[in-house]
Amino acid sequence: MGYIKHWYTGTEYIIDELCIKTDRQGTGAGTFFLTEIEKAIKEMGLKQIFLLTDRDMPAYNFYKKNGYVEVSNLVPFSKNIGGETSGT
């Protein structure tokens, strides 16, 4: 599901993957898992959880509903190194 990352601002937990079967979505299963993750990292003394999701995915509103906020000063970067160029 995730991992601990040591960062210059402190140690945080990164949620890498949180997947709930489609037929279980909306039943509280995802919120249950988030609550358990939060309890566990709190017991370890960590104070922050970080994750990435797409704005146009249902997960975006799910995380907002569960108290997660956008970090406006972070910018995701990507670089295509597959040999093809775009735009020209």
PyMOL Python script that loads the backbone (N, CA, C, O; Angstrom):
from pymol import cmd

cmd.read_pdbstr("""\
ATOM      1  N   MET A   1       0.813  -1.189   0.000  1.00  0.00           N
ATOM      2  CA  MET A   1       0.000   0.000   0.000  1.00  0.00           C
ATOM      3  C   MET A   1       0.859   1.256   0.000  1.00  0.00           C
ATOM      4  O   MET A   1       0.526   2.229  -0.677  1.00  0.00           O
ATOM      5  N   GLY A   2       1.958   1.251   0.748  1.00  0.00           N
ATOM      6  CA  GLY A   2       2.762   2.452   0.805  1.00  0.00           C
ATOM      7  C   GLY A   2       4.101   2.205   1.463  1.00  0.00           C
ATOM      8  O   GLY A   2       4.504   1.062   1.679  1.00  0.00           O
ATOM      9  N   TYR A   3       4.783   3.291   1.780  1.00  0.00           N
ATOM     10  CA  TYR A   3       6.109   3.184   2.378  1.00  0.00           C
ATOM     11  C   TYR A   3       6.439   4.463   3.140  1.00  0.00           C
ATOM     12  O   TYR A   3       5.810   5.504   2.949  1.00  0.00           O
ATOM     13  N   ILE A   4       7.426   4.359   3.996  1.00  0.00           N
ATOM     14  CA  ILE A   4       7.899   5.506   4.766  1.00  0.00           C
ATOM     15  C   ILE A   4       9.018   6.179   3.982  1.00  0.00           C
ATOM     16  O   ILE A   4       9.900   5.513   3.441  1.00  0.00           O
ATOM     17  N   LYS A   5       8.971   7.498   3.929  1.00  0.00           N
ATOM     18  CA  LYS A   5       9.989   8.260   3.201  1.00  0.00           C
ATOM     19  C   LYS A   5      10.557   9.330   4.120  1.00  0.00           C
ATOM     20  O   LYS A   5       9.825  10.086   4.760  1.00  0.00           O
ATOM     21  N   HIS A   6      11.869   9.370   4.166  1.00  0.00           N
ATOM     22  CA  HIS A   6      12.539  10.417   4.926  1.00  0.00           C
ATOM     23  C   HIS A   6      12.762  11.589   3.984  1.00  0.00           C
ATOM     24  O   HIS A   6      13.352  11.428   2.916  1.00  0.00           O
ATOM     25  N   TRP A   7      12.296  12.755   4.375  1.00  0.00           N
ATOM     26  CA  TRP A   7      12.296  13.937   3.537  1.00  0.00           C
ATOM     27  C   TRP A   7      12.864  15.085   4.344  1.00  0.00           C
ATOM     28  O   TRP A   7      12.890  15.012   5.572  1.00  0.00           O
ATOM     29  N   TYR A   8      13.315  16.135   3.699  1.00  0.00           N
ATOM     30  CA  TYR A   8      13.943  17.228   4.431  1.00  0.00           C
ATOM     31  C   TYR A   8      12.989  17.913   5.402  1.00  0.00           C
ATOM     32  O   TYR A   8      13.439  18.547   6.356  1.00  0.00           O
ATOM     33  N   THR A   9      11.688  17.798   5.180  1.00  0.00           N
ATOM     34  CA  THR A   9      10.720  18.391   6.104  1.00  0.00           C
ATOM     35  C   THR A   9      10.308  17.434   7.204  1.00  0.00           C
ATOM     36  O   THR A   9       9.548  17.807   8.098  1.00  0.00           O
ATOM     37  N   GLY A  10      10.799  16.203   7.152  1.00  0.00           N
ATOM     38  CA  GLY A  10      10.460  15.201   8.158  1.00  0.00           C
ATOM     39  C   GLY A  10      10.158  13.866   7.498  1.00  0.00           C
ATOM     40  O   GLY A  10      10.285  13.706   6.284  1.00  0.00           O
ATOM     41  N   THR A  11       9.758  12.925   8.318  1.00  0.00           N
ATOM     42  CA  THR A  11       9.443  11.590   7.823  1.00  0.00           C
ATOM     43  C   THR A  11       7.944  11.516   7.561  1.00  0.00           C
ATOM     44  O   THR A  11       7.137  11.951   8.382  1.00  0.00           O
ATOM     45  N   GLU A  12       7.585  10.964   6.415  1.00  0.00           N
ATOM     46  CA  GLU A  12       6.175  10.883   6.051  1.00  0.00           C
ATOM     47  C   GLU A  12       5.859   9.505   5.494  1.00  0.00           C
ATOM     48  O   GLU A  12       6.757   8.751   5.116  1.00  0.00           O
ATOM     49  N   TYR A  13       4.588   9.190   5.450  1.00  0.00           N
ATOM     50  CA  TYR A  13       4.126   7.944   4.853  1.00  0.00           C
ATOM     51  C   TYR A  13       3.549   8.269   3.485  1.00  0.00           C
ATOM     52  O   TYR A  13       2.740   9.186   3.342  1.00  0.00           O
ATOM     53  N   ILE A  14       3.971   7.512   2.486  1.00  0.00           N
ATOM     54  CA  ILE A  14       3.502   7.702   1.117  1.00  0.00           C
ATOM     55  C   ILE A  14       2.521   6.572   0.783  1.00  0.00           C
ATOM     56  O   ILE A  14       2.885   5.396   0.818  1.00  0.00           O
ATOM     57  N   ILE A  15       1.282   6.937   0.460  1.00  0.00           N
ATOM     58  CA  ILE A  15       0.345   5.929  -0.036  1.00  0.00           C
ATOM     59  C   ILE A  15       0.650   5.762  -1.517  1.00  0.00           C
ATOM     60  O   ILE A  15       0.471   6.685  -2.312  1.00  0.00           O
ATOM     61  N   ASP A  16       1.112   4.574  -1.872  1.00  0.00           N
ATOM     62  CA  ASP A  16       1.483   4.296  -3.251  1.00  0.00           C
ATOM     63  C   ASP A  16       0.296   3.734  -4.029  1.00  0.00           C
ATOM     64  O   ASP A  16       0.038   4.154  -5.157  1.00  0.00           O
ATOM     65  N   GLU A  17      -0.418   2.799  -3.440  1.00  0.00           N
ATOM     66  CA  GLU A  17      -1.579   2.183  -4.086  1.00  0.00           C
ATOM     67  C   GLU A  17      -2.648   1.930  -3.031  1.00  0.00           C
ATOM     68  O   GLU A  17      -2.363   1.355  -1.980  1.00  0.00           O
ATOM     69  N   LEU A  18      -3.851   2.348  -3.303  1.00  0.00           N
ATOM     70  CA  LEU A  18      -5.003   2.011  -2.472  1.00  0.00           C
ATOM     71  C   LEU A  18      -6.138   1.699  -3.434  1.00  0.00           C
ATOM     72  O   LEU A  18      -6.748   2.605  -4.001  1.00  0.00           O
ATOM     73  N   CYS A  19      -6.414   0.429  -3.615  1.00  0.00           N
ATOM     74  CA  CYS A  19      -7.425   0.004  -4.575  1.00  0.00           C
ATOM     75  C   CYS A  19      -8.535  -0.741  -3.853  1.00  0.00           C
ATOM     76  O   CYS A  19      -8.276  -1.648  -3.062  1.00  0.00           O
ATOM     77  N   ILE A  20      -9.758  -0.356  -4.128  1.00  0.00           N
ATOM     78  CA  ILE A  20     -10.939  -1.013  -3.596  1.00  0.00           C
ATOM     79  C   ILE A  20     -11.715  -1.575  -4.779  1.00  0.00           C
ATOM     80  O   ILE A  20     -11.963  -0.867  -5.755  1.00  0.00           O
ATOM     81  N   LYS A  21     -12.098  -2.845  -4.695  1.00  0.00           N
ATOM     82  CA  LYS A  21     -12.874  -3.451  -5.774  1.00  0.00           C
ATOM     83  C   LYS A  21     -14.075  -2.576  -6.096  1.00  0.00           C
ATOM     84  O   LYS A  21     -14.701  -2.009  -5.201  1.00  0.00           O
ATOM     85  N   THR A  22     -14.385  -2.471  -7.364  1.00  0.00           N
ATOM     86  CA  THR A  22     -15.470  -1.615  -7.819  1.00  0.00           C
ATOM     87  C   THR A  22     -16.769  -1.891  -7.076  1.00  0.00           C
ATOM     88  O   THR A  22     -17.473  -0.956  -6.693  1.00  0.00           O
ATOM     89  N   ASP A  23     -17.093  -3.158  -6.869  1.00  0.00           N
ATOM     90  CA  ASP A  23     -18.359  -3.469  -6.200  1.00  0.00           C
ATOM     91  C   ASP A  23     -18.335  -3.176  -4.704  1.00  0.00           C
ATOM     92  O   ASP A  23     -19.379  -3.237  -4.055  1.00  0.00           O
ATOM     93  N   ARG A  24     -17.163  -2.859  -4.139  1.00  0.00           N
ATOM     94  CA  ARG A  24     -17.056  -2.495  -2.725  1.00  0.00           C
ATOM     95  C   ARG A  24     -16.929  -0.989  -2.524  1.00  0.00           C
ATOM     96  O   ARG A  24     -17.000  -0.504  -1.395  1.00  0.00           O
ATOM     97  N   GLN A  25     -16.741  -0.251  -3.611  1.00  0.00           N
ATOM     98  CA  GLN A  25     -16.623   1.198  -3.494  1.00  0.00           C
ATOM     99  C   GLN A  25     -17.949   1.780  -3.029  1.00  0.00           C
ATOM    100  O   GLN A  25     -19.018   1.346  -3.457  1.00  0.00           O
ATOM    101  N   GLY A  26     -17.865   2.760  -2.156  1.00  0.00           N
ATOM    102  CA  GLY A  26     -19.064   3.378  -1.621  1.00  0.00           C
ATOM    103  C   GLY A  26     -19.618   2.674  -0.388  1.00  0.00           C
ATOM    104  O   GLY A  26     -20.649   3.081   0.148  1.00  0.00           O
ATOM    105  N   THR A  27     -18.937   1.617   0.067  1.00  0.00           N
ATOM    106  CA  THR A  27     -19.407   0.870   1.236  1.00  0.00           C
ATOM    107  C   THR A  27     -18.654   1.230   2.506  1.00  0.00           C
ATOM    108  O   THR A  27     -18.966   0.707   3.576  1.00  0.00           O
ATOM    109  N   GLY A  28     -17.662   2.121   2.406  1.00  0.00           N
ATOM    110  CA  GLY A  28     -16.864   2.490   3.575  1.00  0.00           C
ATOM    111  C   GLY A  28     -15.552   1.733   3.675  1.00  0.00           C
ATOM    112  O   GLY A  28     -14.765   1.980   4.588  1.00  0.00           O
ATOM    113  N   ALA A  29     -15.304   0.816   2.751  1.00  0.00           N
ATOM    114  CA  ALA A  29     -14.078   0.014   2.802  1.00  0.00           C
ATOM    115  C   ALA A  29     -12.831   0.893   2.664  1.00  0.00           C
ATOM    116  O   ALA A  29     -11.868   0.712   3.409  1.00  0.00           O
ATOM    117  N   GLY A  30     -12.836   1.832   1.731  1.00  0.00           N
ATOM    118  CA  GLY A  30     -11.680   2.704   1.533  1.00  0.00           C
ATOM    119  C   GLY A  30     -11.429   3.588   2.737  1.00  0.00           C
ATOM    120  O   GLY A  30     -10.284   3.769   3.150  1.00  0.00           O
ATOM    121  N   THR A  31     -12.486   4.138   3.299  1.00  0.00           N
ATOM    122  CA  THR A  31     -12.357   4.973   4.491  1.00  0.00           C
ATOM    123  C   THR A  31     -11.833   4.152   5.659  1.00  0.00           C
ATOM    124  O   THR A  31     -11.028   4.641   6.451  1.00  0.00           O
ATOM    125  N   PHE A  32     -12.285   2.908   5.771  1.00  0.00           N
ATOM    126  CA  PHE A  32     -11.777   2.012   6.812  1.00  0.00           C
ATOM    127  C   PHE A  32     -10.265   1.844   6.681  1.00  0.00           C
ATOM    128  O   PHE A  32      -9.535   1.981   7.663  1.00  0.00           O
ATOM    129  N   PHE A  33      -9.792   1.547   5.464  1.00  0.00           N
ATOM    130  CA  PHE A  33      -8.355   1.356   5.257  1.00  0.00           C
ATOM    131  C   PHE A  33      -7.573   2.632   5.558  1.00  0.00           C
ATOM    132  O   PHE A  33      -6.520   2.576   6.194  1.00  0.00           O
ATOM    133  N   LEU A  34      -8.076   3.778   5.108  1.00  0.00           N
ATOM    134  CA  LEU A  34      -7.390   5.041   5.414  1.00  0.00           C
ATOM    135  C   LEU A  34      -7.297   5.270   6.915  1.00  0.00           C
ATOM    136  O   LEU A  34      -6.255   5.690   7.419  1.00  0.00           O
ATOM    137  N   THR A  35      -8.374   4.999   7.624  1.00  0.00           N
ATOM    138  CA  THR A  35      -8.381   5.178   9.078  1.00  0.00           C
ATOM    139  C   THR A  35      -7.348   4.267   9.733  1.00  0.00           C
ATOM    140  O   THR A  35      -6.643   4.690  10.649  1.00  0.00           O
ATOM    141  N   GLU A  36      -7.254   3.028   9.275  1.00  0.00           N
ATOM    142  CA  GLU A  36      -6.280   2.089   9.837  1.00  0.00           C
ATOM    143  C   GLU A  36      -4.847   2.519   9.524  1.00  0.00           C
ATOM    144  O   GLU A  36      -3.963   2.406  10.374  1.00  0.00           O
ATOM    145  N   ILE A  37      -4.618   3.008   8.315  1.00  0.00           N
ATOM    146  CA  ILE A  37      -3.290   3.512   7.946  1.00  0.00           C
ATOM    147  C   ILE A  37      -2.929   4.689   8.844  1.00  0.00           C
ATOM    148  O   ILE A  37      -1.817   4.759   9.367  1.00  0.00           O
ATOM    149  N   GLU A  38      -3.868   5.609   9.022  1.00  0.00           N
ATOM    150  CA  GLU A  38      -3.613   6.783   9.856  1.00  0.00           C
ATOM    151  C   GLU A  38      -3.290   6.388  11.292  1.00  0.00           C
ATOM    152  O   GLU A  38      -2.377   6.952  11.895  1.00  0.00           O
ATOM    153  N   LYS A  39      -4.028   5.426  11.848  1.00  0.00           N
ATOM    154  CA  LYS A  39      -3.745   4.950  13.211  1.00  0.00           C
ATOM    155  C   LYS A  39      -2.341   4.372  13.298  1.00  0.00           C
ATOM    156  O   LYS A  39      -1.590   4.682  14.223  1.00  0.00           O
ATOM    157  N   ALA A  40      -1.990   3.532  12.332  1.00  0.00           N
ATOM    158  CA  ALA A  40      -0.690   2.860  12.352  1.00  0.00           C
ATOM    159  C   ALA A  40       0.471   3.849  12.246  1.00  0.00           C
ATOM    160  O   ALA A  40       1.454   3.725  12.977  1.00  0.00           O
ATOM    161  N   ILE A  41       0.368   4.823  11.351  1.00  0.00           N
ATOM    162  CA  ILE A  41       1.500   5.744  11.213  1.00  0.00           C
ATOM    163  C   ILE A  41       1.579   6.701  12.397  1.00  0.00           C
ATOM    164  O   ILE A  41       2.662   7.160  12.760  1.00  0.00           O
ATOM    165  N   LYS A  42       0.434   6.999  12.994  1.00  0.00           N
ATOM    166  CA  LYS A  42       0.433   7.835  14.202  1.00  0.00           C
ATOM    167  C   LYS A  42       1.164   7.114  15.331  1.00  0.00           C
ATOM    168  O   LYS A  42       1.930   7.731  16.071  1.00  0.00           O
ATOM    169  N   GLU A  43       0.929   5.813  15.463  1.00  0.00           N
ATOM    170  CA  GLU A  43       1.609   5.008  16.475  1.00  0.00           C
ATOM    171  C   GLU A  43       3.117   4.982  16.244  1.00  0.00           C
ATOM    172  O   GLU A  43       3.885   4.851  17.198  1.00  0.00           O
ATOM    173  N   MET A  44       3.547   5.107  14.993  1.00  0.00           N
ATOM    174  CA  MET A  44       4.979   5.140  14.671  1.00  0.00           C
ATOM    175  C   MET A  44       5.580   6.521  14.872  1.00  0.00           C
ATOM    176  O   MET A  44       6.792   6.694  14.744  1.00  0.00           O
ATOM    177  N   GLY A  45       4.747   7.504  15.185  1.00  0.00           N
ATOM    178  CA  GLY A  45       5.241   8.858  15.400  1.00  0.00           C
ATOM    179  C   GLY A  45       5.288   9.728  14.155  1.00  0.00           C
ATOM    180  O   GLY A  45       5.800  10.846  14.197  1.00  0.00           O
ATOM    181  N   LEU A  46       4.758   9.224  13.050  1.00  0.00           N
ATOM    182  CA  LEU A  46       4.733  10.021  11.824  1.00  0.00           C
ATOM    183  C   LEU A  46       3.552  10.966  11.870  1.00  0.00           C
ATOM    184  O   LEU A  46       2.533  10.666  12.492  1.00  0.00           O
ATOM    185  N   LYS A  47       3.684  12.103  11.218  1.00  0.00           N
ATOM    186  CA  LYS A  47       2.655  13.127  11.303  1.00  0.00           C
ATOM    187  C   LYS A  47       2.029  13.502   9.967  1.00  0.00           C
ATOM    188  O   LYS A  47       1.143  14.354   9.923  1.00  0.00           O
ATOM    189  N   GLN A  48       2.478  12.873   8.865  1.00  0.00           N
ATOM    190  CA  GLN A  48       1.955  13.275   7.561  1.00  0.00           C
ATOM    191  C   GLN A  48       1.840  12.086   6.627  1.00  0.00           C
ATOM    192  O   GLN A  48       2.673  11.179   6.626  1.00  0.00           O
ATOM    193  N   ILE A  49       0.772  12.119   5.827  1.00  0.00           N
ATOM    194  CA  ILE A  49       0.567  11.148   4.756  1.00  0.00           C
ATOM    195  C   ILE A  49       0.557  11.929   3.445  1.00  0.00           C
ATOM    196  O   ILE A  49      -0.031  13.007   3.361  1.00  0.00           O
ATOM    197  N   PHE A  50       1.204  11.383   2.435  1.00  0.00           N
ATOM    198  CA  PHE A  50       1.269  12.012   1.126  1.00  0.00           C
ATOM    199  C   PHE A  50       0.821  10.996   0.088  1.00  0.00           C
ATOM    200  O   PHE A  50       1.111   9.807   0.212  1.00  0.00           O
ATOM    201  N   LEU A  51       0.109  11.464  -0.942  1.00  0.00           N
ATOM    202  CA  LEU A  51      -0.288  10.597  -2.055  1.00  0.00           C
ATOM    203  C   LEU A  51      -0.494  11.439  -3.299  1.00  0.00           C
ATOM    204  O   LEU A  51      -0.632  12.660  -3.223  1.00  0.00           O
ATOM    205  N   LEU A  52      -0.512  10.784  -4.429  1.00  0.00           N
ATOM    206  CA  LEU A  52      -0.822  11.427  -5.708  1.00  0.00           C
ATOM    207  C   LEU A  52      -2.044  10.752  -6.310  1.00  0.00           C
ATOM    208  O   LEU A  52      -2.182   9.531  -6.237  1.00  0.00           O
ATOM    209  N   THR A  53      -2.917  11.530  -6.895  1.00  0.00           N
ATOM    210  CA  THR A  53      -4.041  10.997  -7.658  1.00  0.00           C
ATOM    211  C   THR A  53      -4.386  11.986  -8.764  1.00  0.00           C
ATOM    212  O   THR A  53      -3.920  13.125  -8.749  1.00  0.00           O
ATOM    213  N   ASP A  54      -5.189  11.559  -9.709  1.00  0.00           N
ATOM    214  CA  ASP A  54      -5.609  12.429 -10.811  1.00  0.00           C
ATOM    215  C   ASP A  54      -6.893  13.163 -10.433  1.00  0.00           C
ATOM    216  O   ASP A  54      -7.759  12.606  -9.759  1.00  0.00           O
ATOM    217  N   ARG A  55      -7.008  14.403 -10.865  1.00  0.00           N
ATOM    218  CA  ARG A  55      -8.209  15.200 -10.565  1.00  0.00           C
ATOM    219  C   ARG A  55      -9.472  14.620 -11.197  1.00  0.00           C
ATOM    220  O   ARG A  55     -10.571  14.797 -10.671  1.00  0.00           O
ATOM    221  N   ASP A  56      -9.313  13.931 -12.321  1.00  0.00           N
ATOM    222  CA  ASP A  56     -10.498  13.435 -13.025  1.00  0.00           C
ATOM    223  C   ASP A  56     -10.845  11.984 -12.671  1.00  0.00           C
ATOM    224  O   ASP A  56     -11.591  11.326 -13.396  1.00  0.00           O
ATOM    225  N   MET A  57     -10.303  11.493 -11.558  1.00  0.00           N
ATOM    226  CA  MET A  57     -10.616  10.141 -11.094  1.00  0.00           C
ATOM    227  C   MET A  57     -11.514  10.213  -9.859  1.00  0.00           C
ATOM    228  O   MET A  57     -11.428  11.178  -9.100  1.00  0.00           O
ATOM    229  N   PRO A  58     -12.368   9.222  -9.643  1.00  0.00           N
ATOM    230  CA  PRO A  58     -13.218   9.220  -8.451  1.00  0.00           C
ATOM    231  C   PRO A  58     -12.419   9.313  -7.148  1.00  0.00           C
ATOM    232  O   PRO A  58     -12.922   9.825  -6.148  1.00  0.00           O
ATOM    233  N   ALA A  59     -11.199   8.827  -7.157  1.00  0.00           N
ATOM    234  CA  ALA A  59     -10.367   8.862  -5.947  1.00  0.00           C
ATOM    235  C   ALA A  59     -10.134  10.299  -5.475  1.00  0.00           C
ATOM    236  O   ALA A  59      -9.972  10.532  -4.277  1.00  0.00           O
ATOM    237  N   TYR A  60     -10.114  11.256  -6.390  1.00  0.00           N
ATOM    238  CA  TYR A  60      -9.884  12.656  -6.030  1.00  0.00           C
ATOM    239  C   TYR A  60     -10.906  13.116  -4.996  1.00  0.00           C
ATOM    240  O   TYR A  60     -10.532  13.651  -3.952  1.00  0.00           O
ATOM    241  N   ASN A  61     -12.179  12.915  -5.273  1.00  0.00           N
ATOM    242  CA  ASN A  61     -13.227  13.325  -4.333  1.00  0.00           C
ATOM    243  C   ASN A  61     -13.245  12.453  -3.086  1.00  0.00           C
ATOM    244  O   ASN A  61     -13.589  12.925  -2.002  1.00  0.00           O
ATOM    245  N   PHE A  62     -12.879  11.194  -3.232  1.00  0.00           N
ATOM    246  CA  PHE A  62     -12.785  10.302  -2.070  1.00  0.00           C
ATOM    247  C   PHE A  62     -11.773  10.825  -1.061  1.00  0.00           C
ATOM    248  O   PHE A  62     -12.063  10.894   0.134  1.00  0.00           O
ATOM    249  N   TYR A  63     -10.592  11.194  -1.532  1.00  0.00           N
ATOM    250  CA  TYR A  63      -9.569  11.700  -0.616  1.00  0.00           C
ATOM    251  C   TYR A  63      -9.989  13.039  -0.011  1.00  0.00           C
ATOM    252  O   TYR A  63      -9.772  13.269   1.179  1.00  0.00           O
ATOM    253  N   LYS A  64     -10.578  13.913  -0.801  1.00  0.00           N
ATOM    254  CA  LYS A  64     -11.061  15.188  -0.262  1.00  0.00           C
ATOM    255  C   LYS A  64     -12.097  14.953   0.835  1.00  0.00           C
ATOM    256  O   LYS A  64     -12.064  15.602   1.881  1.00  0.00           O
ATOM    257  N   LYS A  65     -13.013  14.021   0.588  1.00  0.00           N
ATOM    258  CA  LYS A  65     -14.048  13.693   1.568  1.00  0.00           C
ATOM    259  C   LYS A  65     -13.430  13.188   2.878  1.00  0.00           C
ATOM    260  O   LYS A  65     -13.999  13.376   3.953  1.00  0.00           O
ATOM    261  N   ASN A  66     -12.270  12.553   2.777  1.00  0.00           N
ATOM    262  CA  ASN A  66     -11.606  11.990   3.943  1.00  0.00           C
ATOM    263  C   ASN A  66     -10.579  12.942   4.562  1.00  0.00           C
ATOM    264  O   ASN A  66      -9.734  12.516   5.349  1.00  0.00           O
ATOM    265  N   GLY A  67     -10.652  14.227   4.210  1.00  0.00           N
ATOM    266  CA  GLY A  67      -9.841  15.235   4.868  1.00  0.00           C
ATOM    267  C   GLY A  67      -8.492  15.530   4.245  1.00  0.00           C
ATOM    268  O   GLY A  67      -7.704  16.278   4.823  1.00  0.00           O
ATOM    269  N   TYR A  68      -8.207  14.971   3.095  1.00  0.00           N
ATOM    270  CA  TYR A  68      -6.937  15.251   2.419  1.00  0.00           C
ATOM    271  C   TYR A  68      -7.081  16.538   1.612  1.00  0.00           C
ATOM    272  O   TYR A  68      -8.141  16.815   1.052  1.00  0.00           O
ATOM    273  N   VAL A  69      -6.020  17.310   1.559  1.00  0.00           N
ATOM    274  CA  VAL A  69      -6.050  18.584   0.848  1.00  0.00           C
ATOM    275  C   VAL A  69      -4.953  18.610  -0.217  1.00  0.00           C
ATOM    276  O   VAL A  69      -3.919  17.955  -0.088  1.00  0.00           O
ATOM    277  N   GLU A  70      -5.207  19.376  -1.260  1.00  0.00           N
ATOM    278  CA  GLU A  70      -4.206  19.538  -2.317  1.00  0.00           C
ATOM    279  C   GLU A  70      -3.034  20.351  -1.790  1.00  0.00           C
ATOM    280  O   GLU A  70      -3.210  21.297  -1.022  1.00  0.00           O
ATOM    281  N   VAL A  71      -1.841  19.969  -2.214  1.00  0.00           N
ATOM    282  CA  VAL A  71      -0.640  20.708  -1.859  1.00  0.00           C
ATOM    283  C   VAL A  71      -0.287  21.558  -3.073  1.00  0.00           C
ATOM    284  O   VAL A  71       0.256  21.067  -4.063  1.00  0.00           O
ATOM    285  N   SER A  72      -0.610  22.840  -2.971  1.00  0.00           N
ATOM    286  CA  SER A  72      -0.535  23.704  -4.149  1.00  0.00           C
ATOM    287  C   SER A  72       0.887  24.009  -4.613  1.00  0.00           C
ATOM    288  O   SER A  72       1.086  24.408  -5.760  1.00  0.00           O
ATOM    289  N   ASN A  73       1.866  23.829  -3.751  1.00  0.00           N
ATOM    290  CA  ASN A  73       3.229  24.174  -4.164  1.00  0.00           C
ATOM    291  C   ASN A  73       3.986  22.993  -4.771  1.00  0.00           C
ATOM    292  O   ASN A  73       5.149  23.145  -5.143  1.00  0.00           O
ATOM    293  N   LEU A  74       3.362  21.829  -4.882  1.00  0.00           N
ATOM    294  CA  LEU A  74       4.012  20.680  -5.510  1.00  0.00           C
ATOM    295  C   LEU A  74       3.611  20.600  -6.970  1.00  0.00           C
ATOM    296  O   LEU A  74       2.463  20.868  -7.326  1.00  0.00           O
ATOM    297  N   VAL A  75       4.557  20.233  -7.806  1.00  0.00           N
ATOM    298  CA  VAL A  75       4.309  20.111  -9.239  1.00  0.00           C
ATOM    299  C   VAL A  75       4.840  18.763  -9.704  1.00  0.00           C
ATOM    300  O   VAL A  75       6.036  18.500  -9.575  1.00  0.00           O
ATOM    301  N   PRO A  76       3.979  17.902 -10.241  1.00  0.00           N
ATOM    302  CA  PRO A  76       4.486  16.635 -10.776  1.00  0.00           C
ATOM    303  C   PRO A  76       5.184  16.878 -12.112  1.00  0.00           C
ATOM    304  O   PRO A  76       4.724  17.675 -12.929  1.00  0.00           O
ATOM    305  N   PHE A  77       6.288  16.185 -12.319  1.00  0.00           N
ATOM    306  CA  PHE A  77       7.024  16.262 -13.578  1.00  0.00           C
ATOM    307  C   PHE A  77       7.063  14.879 -14.215  1.00  0.00           C
ATOM    308  O   PHE A  77       6.994  13.862 -13.525  1.00  0.00           O
ATOM    309  N   SER A  78       7.174  14.855 -15.533  1.00  0.00           N
ATOM    310  CA  SER A  78       7.291  13.618 -16.284  1.00  0.00           C
ATOM    311  C   SER A  78       8.173  13.881 -17.494  1.00  0.00           C
ATOM    312  O   SER A  78       8.207  14.997 -18.013  1.00  0.00           O
ATOM    313  N   LYS A  79       8.875  12.870 -17.935  1.00  0.00           N
ATOM    314  CA  LYS A  79       9.702  13.007 -19.135  1.00  0.00           C
ATOM    315  C   LYS A  79       9.588  11.722 -19.944  1.00  0.00           C
ATOM    316  O   LYS A  79       9.849  10.636 -19.428  1.00  0.00           O
ATOM    317  N   ASN A  80       9.201  11.842 -21.210  1.00  0.00           N
ATOM    318  CA  ASN A  80       9.124  10.702 -22.100  1.00  0.00           C
ATOM    319  C   ASN A  80      10.518  10.409 -22.620  1.00  0.00           C
ATOM    320  O   ASN A  80      11.124  11.263 -23.267  1.00  0.00           O
ATOM    321  N   ILE A  81      11.040   9.222 -22.351  1.00  0.00           N
ATOM    322  CA  ILE A  81      12.374   8.855 -22.823  1.00  0.00           C
ATOM    323  C   ILE A  81      12.304   7.671 -23.795  1.00  0.00           C
ATOM    324  O   ILE A  81      13.292   6.975 -24.027  1.00  0.00           O
ATOM    325  N   GLY A  82      11.108   7.467 -24.353  1.00  0.00           N
ATOM    326  CA  GLY A  82      10.891   6.350 -25.258  1.00  0.00           C
ATOM    327  C   GLY A  82      11.357   6.583 -26.677  1.00  0.00           C
ATOM    328  O   GLY A  82      11.182   5.707 -27.524  1.00  0.00           O
ATOM    329  N   GLY A  83      11.946   7.732 -26.968  1.00  0.00           N
ATOM    330  CA  GLY A  83      12.462   7.983 -28.299  1.00  0.00           C
ATOM    331  C   GLY A  83      11.547   8.798 -29.180  1.00  0.00           C
ATOM    332  O   GLY A  83      12.015   9.413 -30.138  1.00  0.00           O
ATOM    333  N   GLU A  84      10.249   8.827 -28.889  1.00  0.00           N
ATOM    334  CA  GLU A  84       9.325   9.601 -29.699  1.00  0.00           C
ATOM    335  C   GLU A  84       9.214  11.002 -29.117  1.00  0.00           C
ATOM    336  O   GLU A  84       9.242  11.179 -27.899  1.00  0.00           O
ATOM    337  N   THR A  85       9.089  11.981 -29.974  1.00  0.00           N
ATOM    338  CA  THR A  85       8.875  13.345 -29.525  1.00  0.00           C
ATOM    339  C   THR A  85       7.465  13.752 -29.848  1.00  0.00           C
ATOM    340  O   THR A  85       6.871  13.234 -30.793  1.00  0.00           O
ATOM    341  N   SER A  86       6.917  14.670 -29.080  1.00  0.00           N
ATOM    342  CA  SER A  86       5.565  15.119 -29.362  1.00  0.00           C
ATOM    343  C   SER A  86       5.580  16.551 -29.844  1.00  0.00           C
ATOM    344  O   SER A  86       6.454  17.327 -29.458  1.00  0.00           O
ATOM    345  N   GLY A  87       4.643  16.907 -30.665  1.00  0.00           N
ATOM    346  CA  GLY A  87       4.486  18.289 -31.080  1.00  0.00           C
ATOM    347  C   GLY A  87       5.250  18.697 -32.323  1.00  0.00           C
ATOM    348  O   GLY A  87       4.932  19.722 -32.925  1.00  0.00           O
ATOM    349  N   THR A  88       6.257  17.919 -32.729  1.00  0.00           N
ATOM    350  CA  THR A  88       6.992  18.283 -33.953  1.00  0.00           C
ATOM    351  C   THR A  88       7.261  17.090 -34.807  1.00  0.00           C
ATOM    352  O   THR A  88       7.867  17.216 -35.870  1.00  0.00           O
TER     353      THR A  88
END
""", "prot")
cmd.dss("prot")
cmd.show_as("cartoon", "prot")
cmd.util.cbc("prot")
cmd.orient("prot")
